[in-house]
Amino acid sequence: MDFRKWALVVGVSASCAGCVTETRSVDVSSENVTKFKDIKETQYAKQQPKATTYVALGQCQETNSSDPKVAPLQQEKLRDDAKRAYQKALELDPHCLEAHMALASWYARQEDYDRAIAAYQNAAKLNPKSPALYYEQGVIYCQRKDFNNALMCLGKAHELDPEDKHVASQYGLCLARAGRPQDAVTVLCRVMNKADANYSVARMMEHVQQPDLCRQYLAAALQERPTHLGAQQLLVQLNNPSSNQAPAVGNAPVMDTNVRPAANWDNQR
């Protein structure tokens, strides 16, 4: 993209100053775009946009591509333009962490998971102490049912930030799903009480159709707290499959399907 075309693009994307993208991992202010707003077009040829400016431009293009009023072909073009903006950012600065993360998120949204993981790994090389980068990789591996790699990534994220309740919960649930229920209880107990930890594992055991283990962890939950409503209801459901009584969630966590990219445990049997 030459600078005259860049000037026209930035002039349009300056109107995106208030846009908010769905990319959790990237935090680039639209000020990187709007700062060009008052510069005359003839001056753009003298400007050398920063990598983060291209990232901001790509974010705005992705946001516009999700507008239902935009025609499908134009939506696709905007998404492609966003990817090219992220790639251009990396050409300008191969060490731009925001660009690596934005590109990884872009690939994940297109369900191109191999490239998404590669991009997150590149980002992790630049910032090896970021738990979010390992967490995002772990969730993608969960979606692919590659639980060995998922555990390595989620475990690393938990190691880097053991106080993050969400990461610990997801790591614990993945441990249970991968056939390590007692390890799961150990991890979950770091961020919740023992009754809820055992109940969470019991729910996962029920999900993967292991009723005996489910009862074992329900018993542990009820031993800790005999009045645990969720454990009581799930036990009733196990003993009376035809009762159609759904177990209460109570205070126990489930895999957060509102976080992108989300591991959908309902499809992980």
Backbone as a ProteinNet text record, in pm:
[ID]
protein_1_A
[PRIMARY]
MDFRKWALVVGVSASCAGCVTETRSVDVSSENVTKFKDIKETQYAKQQPKATTYVALGQCQETNSSDPKVAPLQQEKLRDDAKRAYQKALELDPHCLEAHMALASWYARQEDYDRAIAAYQNAAKLNPKSPALYYEQGVIYCQRKDFNNALMCLGKAHELDPEDKHVASQYGLCLARAGRPQDAVTVLCRVMNKADANYSVARMMEHVQQPDLCRQYLAAALQERPTHLGAQQLLVQLNNPSSNQAPAVGNAPVMDTNVRPAANWDNQR
[TERTIARY]
86.4	0	90	84.4	166.7	105.5	180.2	136.9	15.6	-5.1	-126.1	-248	-241.4	-352.6	-367.6	-253.1	-258.7	-332.2	-308.3	-374.5	-524.5	-571.2	-714.5	-772.9	-698.7	-747.9	-754.7	-649.8	-649	-757.8	-783.1	-889.2	-1022.2	-1047.3	-1172.9	-1172	-1060.3	-1058.6	-1050.9	-1020.9	-1023.6	-1162.3	-1263.4	-1400.4	-1428.6	-1333.7	-1351.2	-1298.6	-1277.2	-1210.6	-1277.2	-1407.5	-1477	-1502.2	-1445.2	-1477.5	-1412.8	-1475.8	-1423.9	-1424.3	-1311	-1304.4	-1328.9	-1340.5	-1361.4	-1229.3	-1117.2	-988.3	-946	-946.5	-914.8	-766.6	-681.2	-540.4	-471.5	-531.2	-466	-523	-434.1	-478.3	-407.7	-461.7	-403.4	-506.7	-472.5	-567.5	-591	-715.6	-746	-681.1	-619.5	-546.3	-434	-386	-281.9	-330.8	-463.3	-520.2	-561.6	-632.7	-691.5	-587	-466.8	-365.3	-329.4	-365.6	-340	-453.3	-559.8	-682.3	-663.6	-585.2	-573.2	-452.7	-384.2	-270.5	-318.4	-273	-315.8	-266.1	-341.7	-309.8	-170.7	-125.8	6.1	117.8	85.1	186.7	203.6	109.2	117.2	239.4	280.1	395.9	520.6	520	634.6	622	505.9	483	526.1	580.5	612.3	527.9	412.8	325.5	396.7	365.8	422.5	347.9	411.4	347.8	216.2	213.9	92.2	-21.3	13.4	-89.9	-159.2	-81.3	-140.9	-227.7	-184.3	-265.7	-399.8	-395.3	-519.7	-609.1	-548.8	-626.2	-692.8	-616.1	-671.6	-786.6	-775	-882.7	-1011	-996.2	-1113.5	-1175.8	-1092	-1144.7	-1218.6	-1165.4	-1234.9	-1368.7	-1370.9	-1496.1	-1599.1	-1556.6	-1649	-1697.4	-1614.1	-1653.1	-1764	-1783.7	-1889.8	-2021.2	-2023.7	-2145.8	-2245.6	-2363.7	-2460.6	-2510	-2490.6	-2534.2	-2437	-2317.2	-2216.7	-2239.3	-2230.7	-2252.4	-2148.3	-2186.3	-2094	-1959.6	-1961.2	-1835.2	-1747.3	-1809.5	-1733.6	-1681.8	-1760.8	-1715.1	-1588.5	-1591.3	-1475.2	-1353	-1375.4	-1264.2	-1206.6	-1293.6	-1246.1	-1163.9	-1208	-1131.1	-993.6	-991.6	-863.4	-773.7	-833.7	-756.5	-698.8	-776.1	-728.1	-605.8	-613.5	-499.1	-375.7	-395.4	-281.9	-224.7	-310.3	-262	-173.7	-216	-135.4	-2.7	-8.7	113.9	207.7	150.4	231.6	297.6	225.2	282.3	405.1	396.6	509.2	625	593.9	701.6	779.1	705.4	769.2	846	788	849.8	822.6	913.5	894.2	881.4	918.2	910	786.5	694	573.6	480.1	474.5	393.4	246.2	198.3	56.7	19.5	109.3	81	74.6	167.1	164.4	33.8	-6.9	-128	-252.8	-254.5	-369.6	-382.8	-271	-274.7	-316.9	-267.1	-306.2	-456.2	-509.8	-653.3	-732.6	-680.8	-748.3	-757.9	-647.8	-648.5	-744.4	-745.7	-834.2	-979.6	-1015.3	-1153.9	-1192.2	-1093.8	-1121.2	-1110	-1085	-1068.1	-948.8	-850.6	-724.6	-628.2	-647.4	-583.6	-433.3	-385.7	-241.5	-167.3	-216.6	-151.7	-172.9	-288.9	-314	-214	-194.3	-99.9	41.1	79.8	213.7	233	128.8	138.4	146.8	68.1	77	214.6	271.6	404.2	509.1	495.1	586.4	573.7	448.5	426.6	486.7	474.9	528	680.3	745.4	891	930.7	844.9	872.4	836	737	691.6	664.1	769.8	752.8	687.9	669.6	610	461.5	401.5	260.3	172.3	97.2	9.5	-100.3	-145.6	-255	-217.8	-92.2	-50.4	-55.7	-15.5	-22.6	-167.2	-245.4	-386.4	-458.2	-437.5	-505.4	-466.6	-339.9	-297.5	-367.5	-375.2	-437.8	-582.7	-655.5	-796.1	-810.3	-723	-728.4	-701.2	-602.7	-575.1	-695.2	-765.2	-886.8	-990.3	-1006.6	-1102.8	-1067	-939	-892.7	-885	-923.9	-919.5	-776.9	-679.9	-540.5	-511.1	-552.3	-548.4	-408.3	-316.7	-179.7	-117.1	-126.9	-72.5	-153.8	-285.1	-368.5	-322.3	-293.7	-249.6	-114.9	-24.8	104.7	88.7	3.3	-14.2	-91.4	-202	-280	-201.4	-123.1	-39.4	64.5	122.8	220.7	153.9	34.8	-38.3	-66.1	-106.3	-135	-7.8	102.2	230.3	271.5	248.9	288.6	198.1	71.9	-21.6	-112.9	-60.5	-139	-259.2	-265.5	-376.5	-494.4	-477.8	-586.5	-688.5	-805.3	-906.7	-959.2	-974.4	-1027.6	-931.1	-803.7	-704.3	-696.5	-694.3	-687	-808.9	-925.9	-1048.2	-1044.1	-1000.6	-995.6	-889.1	-777.3	-672.9	-722.7	-791.2	-845.4	-946.4	-1036.8	-1135.6	-1070.5	-964.3	-893.7	-824.7	-768.7	-708.5	-813	-931.7	-1038.5	-1079	-1093	-1132.6	-1027.6	-901.7	-792.7	-770	-857.7	-846.6	-760.9	-742.2	-662.1	-747.8	-855.7	-951.1	-892.5	-804.9	-752	-657.8	-578.5	-494.6	-582.9	-697.2	-789.7	-839.6	-874.9	-922	-813.3	-689.2	-578.4	-566.9	-575.4	-564	-685.2	-803.1	-924.5	-933.5	-879.5	-884.1	-801.7	-715.7	-636.5	-719.8	-832.1	-911.8	-1056.9	-1093.3	-1230.5	-1229.7	-1342	-1347.3	-1349.9	-1319	-1301	-1430.3	-1543.6	-1671.6	-1698.6	-1679.4	-1702.9	-1601.5	-1477.6	-1375.8	-1415.8	-1458.9	-1500.7	-1626.7	-1716.4	-1838.7	-1807.1	-1713.9	-1675.1	-1619.4	-1534.8	-1478.3	-1587.8	-1681	-1792.5	-1872.7	-1897.3	-1972.6	-1898.2	-1765.4	-1688.2	-1691.1	-1685.8	-1692.4	-1827.8	-1933.3	-2065.3	-2068.6	-2003.8	-2001.4	-1933.1	-1824.6	-1751.3	-1801.3	-1918.8	-1988.8	-1909.4	-1862.7	-1798.5	-1875.4	-1991.3	-2080.5	-2019.8	-1934.9	-1876.8	-1784.9	-1701.2	-1614.3	-1695.9	-1802.1	-1889.4	-1943.7	-1993.4	-2046.1	-1937.6	-1816.6	-1705.7	-1678.4	-1677.2	-1646.2	-1767.8	-1886.8	-2005.2	-2004.8	-1965.8	-1958.9	-1858	-1744.5	-1642.9	-1695.2	-1769.9	-1827	-1926.9	-2013.3	-2115.2	-2056.1	-1941.9	-1874.2	-1823.5	-1775.5	-1727.7	-1843.7	-1952.4	-2067.4	-2195.8	-2257.1	-2375.9	-2491.8	-2493.9	-2605.4	-2574.1	-2469.4	-2431.6	-2543.5	-2618.2	-2736.7	-2702.4	-2598.3	-2561.4	-2527.8	-2448.3	-2410.9	-2533.2	-2622.2	-2744.3	-2826.8	-2845.5	-2930	-2866.1	-2732.8	-2666.3	-2673.4	-2664.7	-2675.1	-2814.7	-2916.7	-3053.8	-3066.3	-3008.3	-3016.8	-2948.3	-2833.7	-2762.4	-2842.7	-2906.2	-2981.6	-3117.9	-3168.7	-3299	-3288.8	-3229.5	-3205.4	-3331.6	-3446.4	-3571	-3635.7	-3570.1	-3631.7	-3629.7	-3540.5	-3527.6	-3495.4	-3434.2	-3396.6	-3253.8	-3237.1	-3103.7	-3028.3	-2899.5	-2821.9	-2801.7	-2801	-2776.9	-2629.5	-2600	-2461.7	-2398.6	-2476.3	-2423.1	-2310.7	-2202.5	-2088.8	-1975.2	-1998.5	-1891.1	-1878.5	-1755.1	-1735.8	-1753	-1784.5	-1783.5	-1692.1	-1655.4	-1569.1	-1640.8	-1576.4	-1638.9	-1654.9	-1776.7	-1800.3	-1819.4	-1808.1	-1818.2	-1682.3	-1576.4	-1442.1	-1390.6	-1340.2	-1288.3	-1136.7	-1079.7	-1150.3	-1189.4	-1312.5	-1363	-1355.1	-1318.1	-1322.3	-1463.9	-1531.6	-1670	-1670.1	-1682.8	-1673	-1787.5	-1897.2	-2009.8	-1974.7	-1871.8	-1830.4	-1703.7	-1663.7	-1535.3	-1549.4	-1656.2	-1672	-1566.5
-118.5	0	123.6	211.3	330.8	433.1	542.1	635.3	716.6	738.8	810	725	594.6	506.2	500.6	498.8	496.4	619.4	733.5	856.1	843.9	786	771	673.2	566.7	466.8	524.8	596.4	653.3	757.2	833.5	932.3	870.1	751.2	679.8	620.9	556	484.4	579.4	706.7	801.2	811.7	781.5	785.1	670.4	576.4	460	487.5	613.6	647.1	583.5	565.1	510.5	363	296.6	155.1	71.2	-42.2	-136.9	-272.9	-340.1	-470.8	-579.3	-702.9	-816.4	-881.8	-827.6	-886.5	-851.2	-949.2	-921.4	-891.5	-960.7	-957.4	-831.2	-756.9	-641.6	-514.5	-427.8	-303.1	-188.5	-149.5	-41.5	68.1	188.1	297.7	345.3	384.8	439.4	575.1	628.2	753.2	736.9	612.3	587.7	614.8	609.1	638.9	785.4	832	965.7	1076	1045.6	1150.3	1200.6	1120.1	1162.6	1247.3	1262.9	1320	1460	1543	1682.8	1710	1607.2	1626.1	1626.7	1721.4	1731.4	1610.7	1575.4	1455	1461.8	1580.5	1592.9	1565.3	1570.5	1546.3	1398.3	1315.2	1173.2	1107.2	1156.8	1096.5	1109.5	1209.4	1230	1153	1091.8	1020.6	875	821.5	679.8	620.6	562.9	510.7	406.2	403.5	305.1	172.6	67.6	-64	-64.1	3.7	4.7	79.8	171	240.8	143.9	57.1	-44.4	-140.9	-171.5	-259.1	-193.2	-64.2	8.1	11.8	32.4	32.5	-102.9	-210.8	-344.7	-371.2	-323.5	-341.7	-272.4	-151.9	-79.7	-151.4	-204.9	-277.1	-403.5	-471.3	-590.4	-553.3	-444.1	-399.9	-368.5	-296.8	-264.4	-389.3	-493	-615.3	-690.4	-661.1	-728.8	-652.3	-541.1	-461.4	-533.5	-571.5	-644.8	-564.2	-432.6	-349.9	-356.5	-411.2	-420.4	-548.3	-536.6	-651	-760.3	-887.6	-998.1	-987.7	-951.1	-940.5	-830.6	-720.7	-612.2	-652.2	-730.6	-779.9	-864.5	-951.2	-1036.3	-953	-851.1	-764.1	-690.5	-642.4	-573.1	-665.8	-790.5	-886	-911.1	-925.5	-945.4	-823.3	-705.1	-582	-574.1	-619.5	-618.8	-708.9	-827.5	-918.7	-856	-794	-731.2	-616.5	-546.6	-438.7	-495.2	-606.6	-668.7	-718.8	-777.1	-825.6	-710.8	-598.2	-480.3	-429.2	-434.3	-391.9	-476.1	-605	-693.6	-671	-629.5	-594.1	-473.9	-376.3	-256.6	-286.3	-372.4	-402.9	-548.8	-639.5	-782.3	-811.8	-715.8	-737.1	-671.5	-627.9	-562	-666	-668.1	-767.5	-753.3	-629.1	-606.3	-664.6	-653.5	-704.7	-857.4	-921.2	-1067.4	-1113.9	-1046	-1086.1	-1060.2	-947.4	-917.2	-1017.7	-1053.2	-1150.5	-1288.1	-1325.8	-1453.8	-1457.8	-1349.3	-1342.9	-1347.7	-1283	-1284.1	-1426.9	-1499.7	-1638.5	-1724.3	-1701.3	-1780.3	-1756.8	-1632	-1602.3	-1666.2	-1691.3	-1759.8	-1911.8	-1955.7	-2098.2	-2158.5	-2075.2	-2120.9	-2140	-2250.2	-2265.5	-2290.2	-2355.2	-2377.2	-2244	-2153.8	-2022.7	-1939.5	-1954.7	-1880.6	-1922.1	-2051.3	-2099.7	-2052.8	-2059.6	-2014.2	-1866.8	-1786.3	-1642.9	-1618.8	-1693.3	-1678.6	-1721.6	-1824	-1868.9	-1762.5	-1697.6	-1587.9	-1474.6	-1446.5	-1342.1	-1382	-1510.3	-1558	-1548.4	-1561	-1545.1	-1401.9	-1307.3	-1167.3	-1132.3	-1204.1	-1176.7	-1308.8	-1380.4	-1514.3	-1514.2	-1396.8	-1389.3	-1352.3	-1354.7	-1317.6	-1440.9	-1455.7	-1573	-1576.1	-1459.7	-1456.1	-1526.8	-1514.8	-1577.9	-1730.2	-1784.5	-1929.2	-1974.7	-1890.7	-1925.6	-1936.1	-1837.8	-1838.6	-1962.7	-1999.7	-2122.2	-2243.9	-2247.2	-2360.8	-2377.7	-2267.1	-2275.2	-2329.7	-2286	-2337.4	-2487.4	-2531.4	-2675	-2751.5	-2691.7	-2755.4	-2771	-2668.2	-2675.2	-2786.7	-2815.5	-2919.8	-3056.4	-3061.6	-3184.3	-3236.5	-3146.8	-3181	-3143.2	-3230.7	-3195.4	-3198.3	-3274.3	-3273.4	-3134.9	-3080.2	-2946.2	-2840.9	-2863.6	-2769.5	-2760.1	-2874.6	-2875.2	-2806.2	-2825	-2758.7	-2607	-2559.4	-2414.8	-2355.4	-2419.4	-2368.1	-2378.1	-2485	-2499.7	-2390.1	-2352.9	-2244.6	-2112.2	-2089.2	-1966.4	-1960.2	-2073	-2078.6	-2058.7	-2114.7	-2098	-1950.8	-1880.4	-1740.3	-1649.8	-1689.2	-1607.5	-1699	-1756.2	-1851.5	-1789.7	-1655.4	-1589.8	-1562.4	-1585.1	-1561.2	-1674	-1642.8	-1744.6	-1806	-1724.5	-1776	-1877.2	-1841	-1931.5	-2060.6	-2047.9	-2166.7	-2255.9	-2195.4	-2273.3	-2350.3	-2282.8	-2349.2	-2459.2	-2433.5	-2534.6	-2655.6	-2630.8	-2740.7	-2822.8	-2756.4	-2828.3	-2909	-2853.8	-2927.5	-3050.8	-3036.8	-3153.4	-3263.1	-3224.3	-3322	-3386.1	-3304.7	-3356.2	-3450.1	-3427.6	-3510.5	-3636.5	-3661.6	-3784.4	-3772.6	-3651.1	-3629.3	-3555.4	-3618.1	-3548.3	-3504.7	-3585.1	-3546.3	-3426.9	-3424.8	-3307.8	-3184.7	-3207.5	-3096.4	-3038.1	-3124.3	-3076.6	-2993.7	-3041.4	-2969.6	-2827.7	-2814.6	-2683.1	-2596.8	-2653.6	-2576.3	-2529.4	-2607.4	-2568.8	-2443.4	-2407.2	-2284.9	-2159.6	-2174.2	-2055.3	-2066.5	-2175.9	-2191.8	-2288.2	-2298.7	-2391	-2534.9	-2627.4	-2767.6	-2831.6	-2789.5	-2846	-2811.2	-2685.6	-2645.4	-2708	-2725.5	-2788.2	-2931.8	-3007.3	-3145.7	-3150.6	-3055.9	-3051.8	-3019.7	-2929.4	-2896.9	-3019.4	-3094.1	-3215.4	-3319.4	-3329.6	-3423.5	-3391.1	-3265.4	-3225.5	-3264.1	-3246.5	-3285.8	-3437.1	-3511.3	-3657.7	-3702.9	-3632.6	-3662.6	-3628	-3519.5	-3474.9	-3576.1	-3638	-3735	-3877.1	-3885.6	-4013.3	-4113.2	-4063.8	-4151	-4137.6	-4203.1	-4184.9	-4226.6	-4330.7	-4374.9	-4267.1	-4210	-4102.3	-3979.1	-3955.8	-3843.7	-3858.9	-3977.1	-4000.5	-3985.3	-4030.2	-4020.1	-3874.6	-3787.9	-3646.6	-3571.5	-3619.7	-3563.2	-3596.3	-3718.4	-3758.5	-3671.7	-3642.5	-3558.1	-3416.5	-3368	-3233.6	-3226.9	-3330	-3331.5	-3358.1	-3425.4	-3445.2	-3310.7	-3228	-3095.3	-3002.2	-3014.1	-2925.9	-3004.6	-3064.8	-3148.3	-3074.5	-2943	-2864.6	-2812.9	-2863.9	-2815.1	-2849.6	-2748.8	-2770.8	-2834.1	-2785.6	-2840.2	-2987.2	-3026	-3166.5	-3251.8	-3200	-3274.4	-3300.5	-3198.4	-3212	-3302	-3291.2	-3377.5	-3523.1	-3547.7	-3684.3	-3740.2	-3657.4	-3699.6	-3734	-3653.7	-3678.1	-3808.3	-3836	-3960.7	-4082.6	-4071.2	-4183.5	-4199.8	-4091.1	-4094.9	-4027.2	-4095.1	-4033.9	-3980.5	-4036.5	-3993.7	-3875	-3823.6	-3714.6	-3582.5	-3571.4	-3448.2	-3326.7	-3349.9	-3239.8	-3197.9	-3075	-3025.7	-2989.2	-3019.6	-2984.3	-2835.2	-2785.1	-2642	-2612	-2496.6	-2457.9	-2417.4	-2354.5	-2310.4	-2211.4	-2226.5	-2137.5	-2198.1	-2313.9	-2381	-2324.8	-2307.7	-2249	-2350.1	-2301.6	-2383.2	-2313.4	-2382.6	-2320	-2200.1	-2086.3	-1960.1	-1950.6	-1968.6	-1963.9	-1822.7	-1723.3	-1584.4	-1522.9	-1597.6	-1546.8	-1603	-1515.9	-1558.6	-1576.2	-1681.1	-1796.8	-1888.1	-1947.3	-2022.6	-2172.4	-2245.2	-2390.6	-2434.6	-2490.6	-2532.3	-2676.8	-2693.5	-2829.6	-2916.9	-2859.7	-2941.1	-3020.6	-2979.9	-3051.2	-3131.1	-3147.9	-3211.7	-3351.1	-3419.6	-3556	-3648.4
0	0	0	-104.4	-105.6	-10	15.6	118.6	76.9	-55.2	-96.9	-64.9	-96.2	-60.2	90.8	160	306.3	359.5	295.2	339.7	328.6	217.9	199.5	300.9	326.1	421.7	561.6	601.2	735.5	750	642.4	649.6	678.6	621.5	647.7	787.3	823	950.2	1068.5	1043.8	1155.2	1214.5	1134.1	1184.2	1278.5	1289.9	1377.8	1517.7	1549.6	1675.7	1796.1	1789.1	1905.3	1895.9	1797	1777	1885	1915.2	2012.2	1947	1945.7	1882.6	1985.6	1936.1	2025	2063.5	2016.9	2045.8	2186.3	2274.9	2413.3	2432	2355.9	2385.7	2338.8	2244.3	2185.9	2246	2290	2351.8	2281.8	2167.2	2089	2074.8	2120.2	2116.4	1975	1947.3	1815.3	1794.3	1900.6	1883.5	1782.7	1766.9	1668.1	1527.3	1509.7	1379.6	1372.2	1471.4	1463.9	1470.9	1513.6	1518.8	1378.9	1275.6	1138.3	1081.1	1155.6	1102	1045.2	1113.6	1074.3	984.3	942.1	853.4	709.1	633.3	493.8	415.7	312	235.8	176.5	132.9	71.9	170	299.1	400.4	432	387.8	422.7	361.9	245	180.3	267.4	356.6	444.3	575.1	595.3	720.8	707.9	814.6	821.3	934.2	900.7	1005.3	1090.8	1217.4	1307.5	1294.7	1341.5	1336.6	1413	1528.7	1609	1539.3	1448.9	1372.5	1277.8	1214.9	1128.3	1208.8	1330.6	1415.8	1445.8	1479.4	1507.3	1385.1	1268	1143.8	1121.8	1141.8	1125.1	1219.9	1343	1439.6	1392.5	1341.9	1293.1	1173.1	1086.1	970.7	1014	1113.1	1163.4	1225.6	1298.8	1359.5	1251.4	1148.5	1039.6	967.4	961.9	891.5	963.4	1091.9	1167.8	1164.8	1094.4	1082.9	992	1042.5	959.5	839.5	842.8	730.9	613.1	638.7	533.8	453.8	321	232.6	259.7	244.4	274.1	202.9	74.9	1.7	59.9	100.3	160.9	298.7	372.5	501.8	485.5	385.7	360.3	322.5	241.1	200.8	321.5	409.4	529.1	618	630.4	710.6	648.3	516.6	448.9	463.5	453.9	470.8	612.1	708.8	847.4	862	803.1	810.8	746.7	631.1	563.8	647.9	718.2	805.6	916.4	976.4	1081.2	1024.2	904.6	841.5	806.4	761.3	732.3	859.4	969.3	1097.2	1131.5	1104.1	1133.2	1036.8	915.3	823.1	874.8	927	980.6	1108.7	1192.1	1321.1	1356.9	1321.4	1351	1499.5	1583.5	1728.1	1790	1707.9	1759.2	1820.6	1951.9	2022.3	1987.8	1980.2	1949.1	1813.1	1715.9	1581.4	1582.2	1651.9	1662	1726.1	1831.6	1903.4	1819.9	1749.5	1665.3	1552.5	1492.7	1382.9	1435	1551.2	1610.7	1636.7	1691.5	1718.2	1587.8	1484.9	1354	1301.7	1305.8	1258.6	1341.9	1472.7	1559	1523	1493	1455.2	1323.8	1237.8	1110.7	1126.2	1248.7	1280.1	1205.6	1176	1117.4	1234.5	1305.8	1435.5	1428.1	1322.9	1311.2	1304.6	1220.1	1208.5	1335.1	1397.5	1522	1629.4	1645.6	1746.4	1714.3	1585.3	1546.3	1579.8	1556.6	1586.1	1736.3	1814.6	1959.8	2010.9	1950.1	1990.9	1960.1	1844.8	1812	1913.4	1952.5	2052.1	2186.2	2221.1	2348.7	2353.2	2237.6	2233.8	2269.3	2232.1	2262.6	2406.2	2460.6	2597	2668.1	2706.3	2764.8	2902.3	2962	3094.9	3089.2	2970.6	2956.9	2969.4	3078.6	3092.9	2988.2	2941	2843.9	2714.9	2672	2547	2556.5	2670.5	2689.7	2708.2	2777.1	2796	2661.4	2574.3	2444	2363.1	2367.6	2299.4	2359.1	2491.4	2557.9	2519.3	2505.8	2468.6	2326.3	2237	2099.9	2098.6	2176.4	2182.8	2239.3	2334.4	2386.3	2276	2194.6	2084.9	1987	1975.8	1884.3	1952.8	2080.1	2160.4	2177.7	2169.4	2194.2	2339.1	2430.2	2571.1	2630.5	2570.3	2620.9	2604.2	2483.4	2461.2	2535.7	2545.7	2620.3	2765.3	2825.3	2964.3	2981.2	2884.9	2895.1	2892.1	2800.2	2785.9	2903.2	2941	3053.2	3183.5	3195.1	3313.4	3322.3	3207.5	3205.1	3242.2	3187.5	3221.7	3371.3	3429	3572.6	3654.6	3607	3675.8	3679.8	3567.5	3558.6	3642.4	3657.1	3736	3817.5	3925.6	4005.1	4074.7	4081.6	4149.5	4056.6	3928.3	3832.4	3844.4	3898.3	3923	3794.7	3691.9	3566.3	3503.9	3497.3	3439	3520.1	3652.2	3737.4	3718.4	3705.7	3686.7	3555.3	3449.1	3319.9	3316.5	3381.1	3390.3	3468.6	3578.6	3657.5	3580.3	3508.2	3429.3	3318.1	3259	3154.2	3212	3330.3	3396.2	3416.8	3464	3484.8	3353	3250.3	3118.5	3061.4	3094.5	3042.6	3126.2	3223.5	3302	3426.1	3477.2	3598.5	3701.6	3746.9	3834.8	3968.5	4028.6	4158.9	4146.3	4038.9	4013.4	3991.4	3926.7	3902.7	4034.6	4128.7	4259.5	4328	4318.6	4381.9	4326.9	4194.1	4132	4167.4	4157.2	4182.6	4327.2	4418	4559.3	4588	4496	4514.3	4492.8	4422.6	4389.5	4434.2	4499.6	4549.5	4667.4	4735.5	4848.6	4799.1	4891	4853.3	4804.1	4859.2	4816.6	4670.8	4634.3	4496.4	4401.4	4448.2	4364.3	4329.7	4429.8	4404	4318.3	4339.9	4259.3	4112.6	4090.1	3953.1	3881.5	3951.3	3892.1	3869.5	3963.3	3946	3820.4	3798.2	3678.6	3551.9	3552.2	3434.3	3416.2	3525	3515.6	3459.5	3500.4	3445.1	3296.5	3259.9	3120.7	3030.4	3079	2997.2	3022.4	3084.6	3101.6	3185.9	3300.1	3398.5	3529.7	3538.1	3653.6	3786.6	3786.3	3912.9	3971.2	3884.6	3930.9	3969.4	3895	3927	4067.9	4102.5	4236.6	4342.2	4308.9	4404	4441.5	4343.4	4372	4425.8	4393.9	4458.4	4607.3	4638.4	4779.5	4854.3	4786.9	4850.7	4872.3	4774.2	4786.8	4901.5	4911.5	5015.6	5153.4	5156.6	5285.2	5338	5245.9	5284.6	5320.8	5241.4	5265.8	5236	5336	5313.6	5248.9	5259.2	5202.9	5061.9	4997.9	4863.7	4765.3	4723.4	4641.2	4506.4	4441.6	4311.8	4320.5	4420.4	4437.6	4468.2	4551.4	4583.7	4457.5	4377.2	4258	4153.2	4137.2	4039.3	4083.7	4212.9	4263.5	4238.5	4257.8	4228.4	4079.8	3996.1	3851.8	3813.7	3876	3847.3	3892.2	4007.5	4062.3	3997	3936.3	3869.8	3733.3	3637.2	3505.1	3439.3	3471.4	3407.2	3476.9	3581.5	3657.2	3582	3481.4	3401.5	3486.7	3600.8	3688.1	3657.4	3611.5	3577	3703.4	3709	3827.1	3836.9	3959.8	3980.1	3962.2	3906.5	3887.3	4019.6	4106.1	4233.9	4212.2	4289.7	4278.8	4198.6	4140.6	4068.2	3927.2	3878.7	3746	3635.1	3518.4	3397.9	3299.8	3192.1	3093.3	3035.5	3038.5	3001	2850.3	2800.9	2656.7	2607.2	2694.6	2650.4	2622.7	2649.2	2626	2495.3	2407.7	2280.4	2287.8	2227.3	2176.1	2290.1	2291.9	2405.5	2381	2482.1	2474.3	2507.6	2411.9	2432	2479.1	2609.8	2666.3	2619.9	2577	2532.2	2406.5	2335.4	2214.7	2236.2	2361.4	2388	2445.1	2410.1	2462.2	2402.6
[MASK]
+++++++++++++++++++++++++++++++++++++++++++++++++++++++++++++++++++++++++++++++++++++++++++++++++++++++++++++++++++++++++++++++++++++++++++++++++++++++++++++++++++++++++++++++++++++++++++++++++++++++++++++++++++++++++++++++++++++++++++++++++++++++++++++++++++++++++++++

